[in-house]
Amino acid sequence: MLEKMQERGWEVEGVEFDPECVKRVAARGLRCYGRDLRELGLPEETFDAIYLGHVIEHLYEPGSFLKECWRVLKRDGQLVMTTPNSQSWGHKHYRQDWRGLESPRHLQIFNPRSLFRLTQESSFDRCRVHTTNRSAWYVFGMSAALGKAREQSRSHATSLSMISWRAISFQIFGRLLNIFLREAGEEIILSARKP
């Protein structure tokens, strides 16, 4: 993502908890901090934009994290987030096997309204939120594989496929469903501005 943004003319910096990932990013000539944004002590109004790609669901105290994002954004700076949607069709269908739960790595799962509210409570405005099924084939395939693995563990069978025709057909179904049920997509996309 950093390389793609840089290719489009942005000056980029990253934040990543995995030390190996930080080393790989640095080896590519990009700046990447190996700590929590809240621990960096960056100056106020440093960035024009912040992108959180499937980050917020991994954080303790996401509200304090968004407040730090607000602090380091410049006035009229933009925040963009993506995260799994607890209100999705896949979660309702797969229940405990839904890939978006990803316990214990995902500490909390949001729905569009709860993420919108948290973002507004963190002083952002012009919040826009919608859902998408752009990666539903993966979520549905992994969810089906998790369910199948659970069944097979009871019967001691061992074969497992992460991608299935059923998942691909659910992807198509999910995209159609998202036209009519705007909050049923597998992933939430939220954008907001610092006033």
N, C-alpha and C positions, 0 to 999 in steps of 0.2 A: 504494500500500500504506500509506504514512504517513497519508493522508487517511482511508482505511478504518479504520485502527487508532484514529485520533483520534476518529472518529465513534462508536466503541465505548467511549470514555471513557479511553483511554490518553493519557499525555503521551508524545510521540514525538520522536525525533531520528533523522536518517538519515546514512548515509555513502555517498558516491558519488564515483567517480573522474572522471566526465564533467563538465567545468566548465559546459557549457550546461544539463545536467540540474540541477546545483546551483542555478544562477540561476533556473530555472523553479520549482523547489521553494521557494526563498526568496521568489519573487514570489507564491506562494500562502500566505505567512505561516508556513511550516514551517522548522524548523531542520535544516540539512543540512551536514555537514562535507565538504569537498572533498579529503580526504586519507585515507590508509590508517589504519584504527583503531589500528594499532600505533604510529603517529606522533603521535597526538593527546595522549597523556599525561593521559588522563582519570583522575579519582580512582578508587581501588578501590571496589568495591561500589556502583556508580552506578545500574545498571539492574536491573529486575525480570525482563526478558526481552530476548532478542536473536533476531531472525529473519534468516537468511541465505538469501535466495531466489535460487538459482543464482548463488552468489558463490564458493564454495570452489574450484570447478574453474578459476577465473581467477587464483588466487593462487600466488605463489611461497611456499614454506615454509608450507603450510596449518597445520601443527602449531603453529608460533609464533603464528599468527593465532588458533587456538582457545584457546591459553593466554592470550592477551590478552582474549578473550571471557570466559574463566573469571575473570580478574582483575577485570574491570569489572562482572561480574554480582554481585548481592547473594546472600547465602546462600539456598539453595533457589530461586535464579533459574533460569529455563528458557531453554534454547537449542533453536531449531528450525531445521533446514536442509533445503533441497531441492537436488538436483543430478542430472544425468543418470546413468543406471545402465549401466555397462559390461557388465553381465551380462544385459542386456535381450534380449528376443526380436528387437527391431528391429536391434540391433547385430549379432546373429548372422546375421540375414537380409540386411541391407544392407551389412555389412562396411565397407569404406572409404568408402562413400557415406552411412553413418549420420549423421544430423544432429547427434547428441550429441557427435561428435568435434570438430567446429567448429574445426579447426586454422586458425590458430595461437592463437586466443583462449582456447581451453581448454587449460590447461597440464597438467592431470591429470584423469583420469576414474576415479571410484571404483566399487566394487561395494558391496553392503550390508555385507559383512564388513569390508572395508578401511576404510570410513567409520566403522563401529562401533568398530573397534580404534583408529583415530586419535583418536576422541572420548574413549574411555576413557583412552588414553595422555595425554590433555590434562587429566586429573583429573576429568572429569565422571563421574557415575554415573546410575543409573536410565535408561540408554540404551534407547530403543525404536526399532526401524528396520523399515520395510516399504517396499514398492514400489507404485506406482500407474501406471495408464495414462490418467490424466485428460487429458493433452494428446497422447496417442499419434497422434491424427488429424493434428496439425501435424507431429510428428516424422516420421511415416511419409510424409506428403505431401511434405515437404521432402527426405527421403531419396530418395524415388522421383524427385523433380525433379532432384536432384543426379546420380543415376545416368543419367537421361535426358539431362541436359546433357552428361555425359561421352560418352555414345554419339553425341549430335548433333554434338559438337565434332569427332568423327572424320569425320562425314559433312557437316559444315558447315551443318547445319540450324539454325534459330534459334528456333522456338516452344518455350515452356516454361510449364508449369502447376505451381503449388506444391501445389494441392489436387487430389486425384483420388478417384474412387469406390473405387479399389483401397485408398487410404489409409483411407477411412472404413470399408471392410469389414475392414481390418487392425485398426482401432481396436476394432471389435466383437470380433474374434478375440482381440486382445490382452487385453481385459477378461475374456473367458472363460478364457483361458490363465492369467491372473494368479490366478484362483481356485485353480487346481491347482498352479501353479508360482509360489509367493509371491515369489520373487526375480527374476522375469522381466519386471516392469514397466519402463517407460521412464524412470521418475523415482524416485529414492530420497527418502523422507521420514524424517528422523531427529529425535527429540526426546530431550533429556537435561537433567539437573539439576546444579546446583552444590551439593555437599554442605555 
